[in-house]
């Protein structure tokens, strides 16, 4: 029994480390977008490289956790839910990395008056991710606090929708080329999509928490 408990605690520590990487990815994204909007190209490139490393480290750690879950038959009663949470959280981090990479690939020319709104959108989207991570942590240690963190995540996801809608409405009223309008909408959509992915994790987490309490 002591060996099983030690293995379970080690697994929980690994999951904590994985979630730390998701948070780090969100912070790198937030700072990367700020640097891009300010024209700080060297700092932007550094944050993008750091984010790529974070995503790679998270993938390696996630695979290790998944292998342990199967090979050591740990927490069999909720293994499927834990695997689902890890995989859906991984999609969030992947989306974060892919979105920042697209800034580097497509080099969108941001309209000056919209930059504050893009910062607000980024903040709301990353706040959704941060609350999602808090909720996942609570699932393992304080299940009674999962609902509060999910509620916060949903609030910030709605905020990202609101700001994203404002950006798109403003852009399409501007007297600029349609191609540029579509480009602005494209990047708005993809930053919003990060919050949507985090919301999907919270939906899955809410169900897993209910199952665990039965």
Order of alpha helices (4+ residues) and beta strands (2+ residues): alpha-alpha-alpha-alpha-alpha-alpha
